[in-house]
């Protein structure tokens, strides 16, 4: 099995610094549509036989070029973005940034039950991503394109590497950044990470 994992293209919420999680079903903006088109142009000859997206339309729009070719498509809510709780749909503030840093710090210490007020914990995110990984293992060997989200990508790539979620801050991501891995004898071996070669204008990479 050969898998490509990409984050969705830019949305206006991304550009404006507004918190955007699983409760915000936003569209790509013009930059995001260009990023998606550039990814398609670069990778359209890859022999993908399945497109996998989250249930949120920004991933559907990012994969639009491949879907318009008629490729089989599966929607997996397990790879939705994390729910950031009461902060979703709101601009970053000094208070919300302080809460964010505190929650991330708790995750790095192994307290995966920590969460934003009204939001989802790392434990809950990890549980649904483990379900998704189990699903990947049940699939016949093939060529998959998986389109997901920033925090979800951090956690998913970490788990696919066999690491604990304490290490997910070490997984950088950017809009339409691509990771590629092969599944060999039950293990995922990464051959490309956070790749942006398809873009002339590189977006901000979040570390």
ROTORNU-432729 format. One line per 4 residues: number of its first residue (from 1); their letters; for each residue y, z, x of N, C-alpha, C, O. Coordinates in nm, 3 decimals, decimal comma, m for minus. Example, Ala and Ser with C-alpha at 12.3 -4.5 7.8 and 13.67 -1.06 7.14 Angstrom:
residues 2
1) as) m0,569/0,780/1,319/m0,450/0,780/1,230/m0,330/0,780/1,320/m0,332/0,846/1,424 ~ m0,225/0,708/1,285/m0,106/0,714/1,367/0,003/0,787/1,290/0,114/0,804/1,341
This chain:
residues 207
1) xxxx) m0,119/0,000/0,084/0,000/0,000/0,000/0,125/0,000/0,088/0,135/0,077/0,184 ~ 0,219/m0,086/0,055/0,346/m0,093/0,125/0,455/m0,061/0,024/0,465/m0,126/m0,080 ~ 0,537/0,038/0,055/0,639/0,085/m0,039/0,779/0,075/0,022/0,799/0,103/0,140 ~ 0,874/0,034/m0,061/1,015/0,035/m0,026/1,085/0,131/m0,124/1,069/0,118/m0,246
5) xxxx) 1,161/0,225/m0,070/1,234/0,321/m0,152/1,384/0,300/m0,128/1,430/0,304/m0,014 ~ 1,460/0,276/m0,235/1,604/0,262/m0,217/1,680/0,351/m0,316/1,633/0,379/m0,426 ~ 1,797/0,393/m0,273/1,888/0,463/m0,363/1,964/0,357/m0,443/1,986/0,246/m0,395 ~ 2,004/0,392/m0,563/2,080/0,300/m0,647/2,213/0,261/m0,582/2,259/0,327/m0,489
9) xxxx) 2,274/0,154/m0,632/2,406/0,112/m0,586/2,516/0,206/m0,633/2,493/0,296/m0,713 ~ 2,635/0,182/m0,580/2,748/0,271/m0,610/2,787/0,265/m0,757/2,785/0,159/m0,820 ~ 2,824/0,382/m0,811/2,882/0,393/m0,944/3,027/0,439/m0,930/3,069/0,481/m0,822 ~ 3,101/0,431/m1,038/3,239/0,478/m1,032/3,243/0,629/m1,011/3,335/0,681/m0,948
13) xxxx) 3,143/0,700/m1,062/3,135/0,844/m1,038/3,118/0,871/m0,888/3,180/0,963/m0,835 ~ 3,035/0,791/m0,820/3,022/0,804/m0,674/3,157/0,786/m0,608/3,198/0,866/m0,524 ~ 3,225/0,680/m0,645/3,352/0,646/m0,578/3,456/0,754/m0,598/3,533/0,783/m0,507 ~ 3,458/0,815/m0,717/3,560/0,913/m0,750/3,521/1,056/m0,712/3,600/1,148/m0,729
17) xxxx) 3,400/1,073/m0,659/3,357/1,207/m0,620/3,327/1,298/m0,738/3,351/1,418/m0,732 ~ 3,276/1,239/m0,847/3,240/1,316/m0,965/3,090/1,345/m0,962/3,010/1,257/m0,929 ~ 3,052/1,467/m0,995/2,912/1,508/m0,988/2,830/1,427/m1,089/2,867/1,415/m1,205 ~ 2,721/1,372/m1,041/2,642/1,279/m1,121/2,494/1,310/m1,100/2,438/1,282/m0,994
21) xxxx) 2,431/1,367/m1,201/2,290/1,398/m1,191/2,211/1,330/m1,300/2,249/1,222/m1,347 ~ 2,101/1,391/m1,340/2,015/1,327/m1,441/2,078/1,325/m1,578/2,036/1,248/m1,664 ~ 2,181/1,409/m1,601/2,247/1,412/m1,731/2,360/1,313/m1,745/2,423/1,306/m1,851 ~ 2,388/1,235/m1,641/2,495/1,135/m1,644/2,432/0,998/m1,625/2,383/0,967/m1,516
25) xxxx) 2,432/0,917/m1,729/2,365/0,786/m1,724/2,470/0,677/m1,703/2,501/0,602/m1,795 ~ 2,524/0,669/m1,582/2,637/0,581/m1,552/2,590/0,442/m1,509/2,475/0,421/m1,472 ~ 2,684/0,347/m1,514/2,661/0,210/m1,471/2,705/0,192/m1,326/2,785/0,269/m1,274 ~ 2,652/0,090/m1,261/2,705/0,050/m1,131/2,847/m0,002/m1,149/2,880/m0,063/m1,251
29) xxxx) 2,932/0,024/m1,048/3,063/m0,041/m1,049/3,053/m0,174/m0,976/2,943/m0,217/m0,939 ~ 3,167/m0,240/m0,955/3,163/m0,373/m0,892/3,103/m0,367/m0,752/3,026/m0,454/m0,713 ~ 3,139/m0,264/m0,676/3,082/m0,250/m0,542/2,930/m0,232/m0,551/2,855/m0,293/m0,475 ~ 2,886/m0,148/m0,644/2,743/m0,126/m0,662/2,668/m0,252/m0,701/2,556/m0,275/m0,655
33) xxxx) 2,731/m0,335/m0,785/2,665/m0,461/m0,823/2,655/m0,554/m0,703/2,556/m0,627/m0,689 ~ 2,757/m0,553/m0,617/2,750/m0,636/m0,496/2,641/m0,583/m0,401/2,569/m0,661/m0,339 ~ 2,630/m0,451/m0,390/2,526/m0,393/m0,305/2,387/m0,431/m0,356/2,299/m0,467/m0,278 ~ 2,368/m0,422/m0,488/2,238/m0,459/m0,547/2,207/m0,606/m0,523/2,094/m0,642/m0,492
37) xxxx) 2,310/m0,692/m0,539/2,289/m0,835/m0,517/2,255/m0,864/m0,371/2,172/m0,949/m0,342 ~ 2,321/m0,791/m0,279/2,294/m0,811/m0,136/2,152/m0,765/m0,102/2,083/m0,829/m0,021 ~ 2,108/m0,655/m0,162/1,972/m0,609/m0,137/1,871/m0,713/m0,188/1,773/m0,744/m0,120 ~ 1,897/m0,764/m0,306/1,807/m0,866/m0,361/1,804/m0,990/m0,272/1,697/m1,044/m0,244
41) xxxx) 1,919/m1,034/m0,228/1,926/m1,154/m0,145/1,846/m1,136/m0,015/1,782/m1,229/0,032 ~ 1,852/m1,016/0,041/1,784/m0,990/0,168/1,633/m0,972/0,150/1,554/m1,012/0,235 ~ 1,594/m0,912/0,038/1,453/m0,874/0,020/1,380/m0,954/m0,088/1,266/m0,920/m0,120 ~ 1,440/m1,056/m0,144/1,378/m1,121/m0,260/1,248/m1,194/m0,225/1,168/m1,224/m0,313
45) xxxx) 1,227/m1,221/m0,096/1,103/m1,289/m0,058/0,989/m1,191/m0,026/0,876/m1,233/0,000 ~ 1,019/m1,061/m0,029/0,911/m0,963/m0,014/0,816/m0,978/m0,132/0,861/m0,997/m0,245 ~ 0,686/m0,970/m0,110/0,589/m0,993/m0,218/0,569/m0,872/m0,308/0,456/m0,826/m0,328 ~ 0,680/m0,819/m0,362/0,667/m0,704/m0,452/0,585/m0,743/m0,574/0,607/m0,849/m0,633
49) xxxx) 0,492/m0,657/m0,612/0,418/m0,683/m0,735/0,443/m0,576/m0,840/0,384/m0,581/m0,948 ~ 0,531/m0,479/m0,809/0,569/m0,380/m0,908/0,704/m0,320/m0,870/0,729/m0,287/m0,754 ~ 0,791/m0,306/m0,970/0,919/m0,237/m0,953/0,909/m0,105/m1,028/0,869/m0,102/m1,144 ~ 0,945/0,003/m0,961/0,942/0,137/m1,021/1,083/0,193/m1,017/1,144/0,200/m0,910
53) xxxx) 1,136/0,234/m1,131/1,269/0,293/m1,137/1,263/0,427/m1,208/1,163/0,462/m1,269 ~ 1,373/0,501/m1,197/1,388/0,620/m1,280/1,422/0,575/m1,423/1,425/0,455/m1,452 ~ 1,446/0,671/m1,509/1,483/0,638/m1,647/1,632/0,612/m1,662/1,678/0,580/m1,771 ~ 1,709/0,624/m1,554/1,855/0,610/m1,560/1,896/0,468/m1,525/1,843/0,407/m1,432
57) xxxx) 1,992/0,416/m1,601/2,021/0,272/m1,594/2,082/0,228/m1,462/2,078/0,109/m1,430 ~ 2,139/0,318/m1,384/2,192/0,274/m1,255/2,081/0,226/m1,163/2,104/0,142/m1,076 ~ 1,960/0,279/m1,180/1,847/0,225/m1,102/1,799/0,093/m1,159/1,759/0,004/m1,083 ~ 1,803/0,078/m1,290/1,763/m0,048/m1,352/1,856/m0,161/m1,307/1,811/m0,271/m1,274
61) xxxx) 1,986/m0,131/m1,304/2,084/m0,232/m1,265/2,071/m0,267/m1,118/2,095/m0,382/m1,079 ~ 2,033/m0,171/m1,035/2,013/m0,198/m0,893/1,895/m0,292/m0,872/1,896/m0,376/m0,781 ~ 1,793/m0,279/m0,955/1,673/m0,363/m0,943/1,682/m0,491/m1,025/1,583/m0,564/m1,036 ~ 1,799/m0,520/m1,084/1,811/m0,628/m1,182/1,761/m0,762/m1,131/1,694/m0,834/m1,204
65) xxxx) 1,792/m0,797/m1,007/1,750/m0,927/m0,954/1,599/m0,944/m0,956/1,548/m1,051/m0,988 ~ 1,528/m0,837/m0,921/1,382/m0,842/m0,918/1,325/m0,843/m1,061/1,225/m0,910/m1,088 ~ 1,390/m0,768/m1,151/1,342/m0,764/m1,288/1,363/m0,898/m1,358/1,282/m0,940/m1,440 ~ 1,473/m0,966/m1,323/1,500/m1,097/m1,383/1,398/m1,201/m1,339/1,381/m1,304/m1,405
69) xxxx) 1,331/m1,177/m1,227/1,222/m1,266/m1,183/1,096/m1,246/m1,266/1,000/m1,322/m1,255 ~ 1,096/m1,142/m1,349/0,980/m1,115/m1,432/0,876/m1,026/m1,367/0,762/m1,021/m1,412 ~ 0,914/m0,955/m1,259/0,818/m0,867/m1,194/0,780/m0,751/m1,288/0,865/m0,703/m1,363 ~ 0,657/m0,707/m1,284/0,618/m0,590/m1,363/0,706/m0,470/m1,328/0,747/m0,452/m1,214
73) xxxx) 0,735/m0,389/m1,431/0,832/m0,280/m1,416/0,778/m0,155/m1,482/0,732/m0,158/m1,597 ~ 0,784/m0,044/m1,410/0,743/0,085/m1,463/0,861/0,181/m1,451/0,922/0,190/m1,345 ~ 0,892/0,253/m1,558/0,996/0,356/m1,556/0,928/0,492/m1,542/0,842/0,529/m1,622 ~ 0,967/0,567/m1,439/0,907/0,698/m1,411/1,018/0,805/m1,412/1,090/0,819/m1,313
77) xxxx) 1,032/0,879/m1,521/1,133/0,985/m1,525/1,116/1,090/m1,416/1,210/1,164/m1,385 ~ 0,996/1,098/m1,358/0,974/1,195/m1,250/1,066/1,172/m1,131/1,091/1,264/m1,053 ~ 1,118/1,048/m1,116/1,208/1,022/m1,003/1,355/1,014/m1,046/1,438/0,959/m0,975 ~ 1,385/1,070/m1,166/1,526/1,086/m1,204/1,598/1,173/m1,101/1,536/1,247/m1,025
81) xxxx) 1,731/1,162/m1,100/1,809/1,250/m1,014/1,792/1,394/m1,059/1,759/1,421/m1,174 ~ 1,817/1,488/m0,967/1,817/1,629/m1,002/1,926/1,654/m1,106/2,026/1,582/m1,110 ~ 1,906/1,754/m1,189/2,009/1,794/m1,285/2,098/1,898/m1,220/2,054/2,006/m1,181 ~ 2,226/1,862/m1,208/2,320/1,952/m1,141/2,387/2,050/m1,239/2,483/2,117/m1,203
85) xxxx) 2,336/2,059/m1,361/2,382/2,161/m1,454/2,523/2,141/m1,505/2,566/2,029/m1,532 ~ 2,596/2,252/m1,516/2,728/2,249/m1,578/2,830/2,170/m1,496/2,937/2,137/m1,546 ~ 2,797/2,138/m1,371/2,891/2,063/m1,288/2,889/1,913/m1,317/2,981/1,841/m1,276 ~ 2,787/1,865/m1,387/2,774/1,721/m1,407/2,891/1,664/m1,487/2,937/1,722/m1,585
89) xxxx) 2,938/1,549/m1,441/3,049/1,481/m1,507/3,185/1,537/m1,470/3,287/1,498/m1,527 ~ 3,188/1,630/m1,373/3,313/1,693/m1,332/3,343/1,664/m1,185/3,250/1,650/m1,105 ~ 3,471/1,655/m1,149/3,505/1,635/m1,007/3,465/1,758/m0,924/3,456/1,869/m0,975 ~ 3,442/1,734/m0,795/3,417/1,845/m0,703/3,542/1,932/m0,693/3,654/1,881/m0,684
93) xxxx) 3,523/2,062/m0,694/3,631/2,157/m0,674/3,592/2,251/m0,561/3,477/2,250/m0,516 ~ 3,686/2,332/m0,516/3,654/2,429/m0,411/3,544/2,524/m0,459/3,456/2,561/m0,382 ~ 3,550/2,562/m0,587/3,449/2,654/m0,641/3,311/2,587/m0,647/3,212/2,646/m0,606 ~ 3,306/2,464/m0,701/3,176/2,397/m0,714/3,118/2,363/m0,577/2,997/2,365/m0,559
97) xxxx) 3,205/2,332/m0,480/3,157/2,304/m0,345/3,098/2,428/m0,282/2,996/2,421/m0,212 ~ 3,160/2,543/m0,306/3,107/2,669/m0,253/2,971/2,700/m0,316/2,880/2,745/m0,246 ~ 2,957/2,677/m0,446/2,828/2,699/m0,513/2,724/2,605/m0,456/2,610/2,645/m0,430 ~ 2,763/2,479/m0,437/2,671/2,379/m0,382/2,620/2,424/m0,245/2,499/2,423/m0,220
101) xxxx) 2,710/2,464/m0,158/2,669/2,506/m0,023/2,578/2,627/m0,029/2,485/2,639/0,050 ~ 2,606/2,717/m0,121/2,521/2,835/m0,134/2,380/2,798/m0,180/2,282/2,848/m0,126 ~ 2,371/2,710/m0,280/2,240/2,669/m0,331/2,162/2,595/m0,223/2,043/2,620/m0,203 ~ 2,230/2,502/m0,153/2,162/2,429/m0,045/2,113/2,526/0,062/2,002/2,512/0,115
105) xxxx) 2,197/2,625/0,093/2,157/2,725/0,192/2,033/2,802/0,148/1,946/2,832/0,230 ~ 2,026/2,835/0,019/1,908/2,903/m0,033/1,784/2,816/m0,021/1,677/2,864/0,016 ~ 1,798/2,687/m0,051/1,684/2,595/m0,038/1,638/2,588/0,107/1,518/2,584/0,134 ~ 1,733/2,587/0,200/1,697/2,579/0,342/1,626/2,705/0,388/1,551/2,702/0,486
109) xxxx) 1,649/2,815/0,319/1,581/2,941/0,352/1,446/2,954/0,280/1,372/3,049/0,302 ~ 1,416/2,855/0,194/1,288/2,859/0,123/1,294/2,915/m0,017/1,191/2,930/m0,083 ~ 1,414/2,947/m0,065/1,430/2,996/m0,203/1,447/2,875/m0,295/1,559/2,839/m0,331 ~ 1,337/2,812/m0,333/1,342/2,690/m0,412/1,370/2,715/m0,559/1,386/2,620/m0,635
113) xxxx) 1,377/2,841/m0,601/1,414/2,873/m0,739/1,565/2,870/m0,759/1,612/2,871/m0,873 ~ 1,641/2,867/m0,651/1,787/2,861/m0,663/1,828/2,733/m0,733/1,768/2,628/m0,712 ~ 1,933/2,742/m0,817/1,978/2,625/m0,892/2,125/2,643/m0,929/2,177/2,754/m0,928 ~ 2,189/2,533/m0,960/2,325/2,538/m1,013/2,319/2,596/m1,154/2,217/2,585/m1,222
117) xxxx) 2,427/2,659/m1,199/2,429/2,711/m1,336/2,392/2,602/m1,437/2,459/2,498/m1,446 ~ 2,285/2,626/m1,513/2,241/2,529/m1,612/2,165/2,411/m1,554/2,131/2,318/m1,627 ~ 2,137/2,415/m1,425/2,077/2,300/m1,359/1,932/2,320/m1,319/1,867/2,416/m1,360 ~ 1,884/2,228/m1,239/1,744/2,222/m1,200/1,726/2,279/m1,059/1,809/2,256/m0,971
121) xxxx) 1,620/2,351/m1,039/1,592/2,407/m0,908/1,520/2,306/m0,820/1,469/2,205/m0,868 ~ 1,516/2,335/m0,690/1,438/2,252/m0,598/1,290/2,260/m0,631/1,216/2,164/m0,612 ~ 1,246/2,376/m0,681/1,105/2,391/m0,719/1,069/2,296/m0,832/0,964/2,233/m0,830 ~ 1,158/2,286/m0,932/1,133/2,197/m1,045/1,136/2,051/m1,000/1,052/1,971/m1,042
125) xxxx) 1,233/2,017/m0,916/1,239/1,881/m0,863/1,113/1,849/m0,783/1,054/1,742/m0,800 ~ 1,072/1,941/m0,698/0,953/1,919/m0,618/0,828/1,902/m0,702/0,739/1,824/m0,668 ~ 0,820/1,977/m0,812/0,702/1,969/m0,897/0,689/1,832/m0,961/0,580/1,775/m0,964 ~ 0,799/1,779/m1,012/0,788/1,646/m1,074/0,770/1,536/m0,970/0,705/1,435/m0,998
129) xxxx) 0,825/1,553/m0,852/0,802/1,453/m0,747/0,658/1,458/m0,697/0,603/1,355/m0,659 ~ 0,598/1,575/m0,697/0,456/1,585/m0,660/0,370/1,509/m0,761/0,270/1,448/m0,724 ~ 0,409/1,513/m0,889/0,339/1,434/m0,991/0,353/1,285/m0,962/0,257/1,209/m0,977 ~ 0,472/1,244/m0,920/0,494/1,103/m0,887/0,410/1,061/m0,767/0,350/0,954/m0,766
133) xxxx) 0,405/1,146/m0,665/0,325/1,115/m0,546/0,176/1,106/m0,582/0,105/1,019/m0,532 ~ 0,131/1,196/m0,668/m0,008/1,188/m0,715/m0,033/1,054/m0,783/m0,138/0,992/m0,765 ~ 0,063/1,009/m0,862/0,051/0,879/m0,930/0,043/0,766/m0,828/m0,037/0,674/m0,845 ~ 0,124/0,772/m0,722/0,118/0,668/m0,618/m0,023/0,660/m0,558/m0,074/0,551/m0,532
137) xxxx) m0,083/0,775/m0,537/m0,217/0,776/m0,476/m0,323/0,714/m0,567/m0,428/0,670/m0,520 ~ m0,296/0,710/m0,696/m0,394/0,652/m0,789/m0,382/0,501/m0,801/m0,468/0,436/m0,860 ~ m0,275/0,444/m0,746/m0,252/0,302/m0,765/m0,337/0,221/m0,668/m0,366/0,265/m0,557 ~ m0,378/0,101/m0,711/m0,445/0,012/m0,615/m0,346/m0,030/m0,507/m0,225/m0,028/m0,529
141) xxxx) m0,396/m0,067/m0,393/m0,309/m0,109/m0,282/m0,223/m0,226/m0,326/m0,276/m0,328/m0,371 ~ m0,094/m0,213/m0,314/m0,002/m0,320/m0,350/0,134/m0,298/m0,286/0,151/m0,210/m0,201 ~ 0,232/m0,378/m0,327/0,365/m0,383/m0,267/0,465/m0,334/m0,371/0,494/m0,405/m0,467 ~ 0,519/m0,213/m0,353/0,604/m0,151/m0,454/0,749/m0,140/m0,407/0,776/m0,113/m0,290
145) xxxx) 0,843/m0,162/m0,500/0,984/m0,131/m0,481/1,017/m0,015/m0,573/1,001/m0,025/m0,694 ~ 1,064/0,097/m0,514/1,095/0,218/m0,590/1,245/0,243/m0,579/1,298/0,255/m0,468 ~ 1,313/0,252/m0,693/1,459/0,271/m0,694/1,489/0,407/m0,755/1,453/0,435/m0,870 ~ 1,556/0,493/m0,677/1,579/0,630/m0,722/1,722/0,674/m0,689/1,815/0,594/m0,695
149) xxxx) 1,738/0,802/m0,654/1,869/0,867/m0,644/1,879/0,950/m0,517/1,779/0,976/m0,450 ~ 2,002/0,990/m0,483/2,029/1,055/m0,356/1,949/1,181/m0,329/1,870/1,185/m0,235 ~ 1,969/1,285/m0,411/1,897/1,411/m0,389/1,747/1,392/m0,408/1,667/1,450/m0,335 ~ 1,710/1,311/m0,505/1,568/1,284/m0,528/1,506/1,215/m0,407/1,393/1,245/m0,369
153) xxxx) 1,581/1,121/m0,346/1,532/1,054/m0,226/1,513/1,154/m0,113/1,412/1,148/m0,042 ~ 1,607/1,246/m0,095/1,593/1,347/0,010/1,461/1,423/m0,007/1,383/1,439/0,087 ~ 1,438/1,469/m0,130/1,318/1,548/m0,156/1,191/1,464/m0,147/1,092/1,506/m0,090 ~ 1,195/1,344/m0,205/1,076/1,259/m0,208/1,032/1,218/m0,068/0,915/1,229/m0,034
157) xxxx) 1,127/1,171/0,014/1,092/1,129/0,150/1,036/1,248/0,228/0,940/1,233/0,304 ~ 1,097/1,365/0,211/1,049/1,485/0,280/0,905/1,515/0,242/0,822/1,542/0,329 ~ 0,875/1,512/0,113/0,739/1,541/0,068/0,640/1,434/0,113/0,527/1,466/0,151 ~ 0,682/1,308/0,110/0,593/1,201/0,154/0,558/1,215/0,303/0,452/1,171/0,346
161) xxxx) 0,647/1,276/0,380/0,621/1,298/0,521/0,537/1,423/0,545/0,506/1,457/0,659 ~ 0,502/1,492/0,437/0,421/1,612/0,450/0,499/1,733/0,494/0,440/1,829/0,546 ~ 0,631/1,732/0,475/0,715/1,843/0,517/0,755/1,929/0,398/0,740/1,887/0,283 ~ 0,806/2,048/0,426/0,853/2,138/0,322/0,994/2,099/0,279/1,069/2,038/0,356
165) xxxx) 1,030/2,134/0,156/1,163/2,100/0,105/1,276/2,172/0,180/1,392/2,136/0,163 ~ 1,243/2,270/0,261/1,344/2,333/0,347/1,407/2,229/0,440/1,518/2,251/0,490 ~ 1,338/2,118/0,464/1,384/2,018/0,560/1,452/1,897/0,496/1,486/1,802/0,567 ~ 1,473/1,899/0,365/1,522/1,777/0,301/1,666/1,741/0,337/1,706/1,626/0,320
169) xxxx) 1,745/1,836/0,388/1,882/1,801/0,429/1,880/1,707/0,549/1,982/1,645/0,581 ~ 1,767/1,696/0,616/1,756/1,606/0,731/1,729/1,462/0,693/1,710/1,378/0,781 ~ 1,727/1,431/0,563/1,702/1,294/0,517/1,835/1,234/0,472/1,883/1,267/0,363 ~ 1,896/1,146/0,552/2,023/1,085/0,513/2,002/0,979/0,406/1,892/0,925/0,391
173) xxxx) 2,108/0,949/0,332/2,098/0,842/0,233/2,237/0,783/0,208/2,339/0,847/0,233 ~ 2,238/0,661/0,159/2,360/0,591/0,120/2,322/0,498/0,006/2,204/0,473/m0,017 ~ 2,421/0,446/m0,063/2,392/0,356/m0,175/2,320/0,231/m0,127/2,370/0,158/m0,041 ~ 2,204/0,206/m0,184/2,107/0,099/m0,154/2,045/0,110/m0,015/1,982/0,015/0,032
177) xxxx) 2,060/0,225/0,051/1,987/0,245/0,176/1,837/0,242/0,148/1,791/0,289/0,045 ~ 1,762/0,184/0,242/1,621/0,156/0,220/1,532/0,231/0,319/1,557/0,232/0,440 ~ 1,428/0,293/0,266/1,319/0,350/0,344/1,195/0,269/0,315/1,175/0,224/0,201 ~ 1,110/0,249/0,414/0,986/0,174/0,393/0,870/0,249/0,457/0,882/0,302/0,568
181) xxxx) 0,757/0,252/0,386/0,640/0,324/0,435/0,513/0,251/0,396/0,510/0,176/0,298 ~ 0,409/0,275/0,473/0,276/0,227/0,438/0,186/0,347/0,411/0,195/0,450/0,478 ~ 0,100/0,333/0,312/0,002/0,436/0,283/m0,128/0,399/0,351/m0,194/0,303/0,312 ~ m0,164/0,476/0,452/m0,286/0,452/0,528/m0,373/0,576/0,528/m0,330/0,683/0,573
185) xxxx) m0,494/0,563/0,477/m0,591/0,673/0,474/m0,529/0,801/0,416/m0,548/0,910/0,469 ~ m0,455/0,783/0,307/m0,399/0,897/0,236/m0,269/0,951/0,290/m0,215/1,047/0,234 ~ m0,217/0,893/0,398/m0,093/0,941/0,458/0,014/0,831/0,455/m0,016/0,714/0,476 ~ 0,138/0,873/0,429/0,251/0,780/0,427/0,313/0,773/0,566/0,358/0,874/0,620
189) xxxx) 0,316/0,653/0,623/0,371/0,631/0,757/0,499/0,549/0,743/0,496/0,435/0,698 ~ 0,612/0,609/0,783/0,741/0,542/0,764/0,768/0,447/0,880/0,751/0,481/0,997 ~ 0,812/0,326/0,842/0,841/0,223/0,942/0,988/0,182/0,940/1,032/0,105/1,025 ~ 1,064/0,232/0,842/1,207/0,202/0,834/1,273/0,315/0,756/1,219/0,362/0,656
193) xxxx) 1,391/0,359/0,803/1,457/0,472/0,739/1,607/0,448/0,725/1,675/0,410/0,820 ~ 1,657/0,472/0,603/1,800/0,464/0,572/1,861/0,333/0,622/1,970/0,332/0,679 ~ 1,791/0,223/0,602/1,832/0,094/0,656/1,935/0,027/0,566/1,919/0,023/0,444 ~ 2,041/m0,024/0,628/2,150/m0,088/0,553/2,180/m0,228/0,606/2,290/m0,279/0,587
197) xxxx) 2,083/m0,290/0,670/2,110/m0,420/0,733/2,147/m0,528/0,631/2,206/m0,630/0,668 ~ 2,113/m0,508/0,505/2,143/m0,608/0,402/2,290/m0,608/0,361/2,335/m0,700/0,293 ~ 2,365/m0,506/0,403/2,505/m0,495/0,363/2,599/m0,530/0,478/2,580/m0,486/0,591 ~ 2,701/m0,611/0,447/2,806/m0,638/0,544/2,901/m0,519/0,552/2,945/m0,480/0,661
201) xxxx) 2,933/m0,462/0,437/3,022/m0,347/0,430/2,938/m0,222/0,406/2,885/m0,203/0,296 ~ 2,927/m0,139/0,507/2,836/m0,024/0,500/2,900/0,090/0,420/3,015/0,125/0,446 ~ 2,826/0,148/0,323/2,876/0,264/0,249/2,866/0,391/0,333/2,806/0,392/0,441 ~ 2,926/0,496/0,281/2,918/0,626/0,350/2,774/0,676/0,350/2,706/0,673/0,247
205) xxx) 2,727/0,720/0,466/2,596/0,781/0,477/2,611/0,931/0,463/2,694/0,992/0,531 ~ 2,533/0,991/0,375/2,539/1,134/0,350/2,427/1,201/0,427/2,310/1,171/0,406 ~ 2,463/1,294/0,515/2,365/1,365/0,596/2,343/1,505/0,542/2,263/1,581/0,598
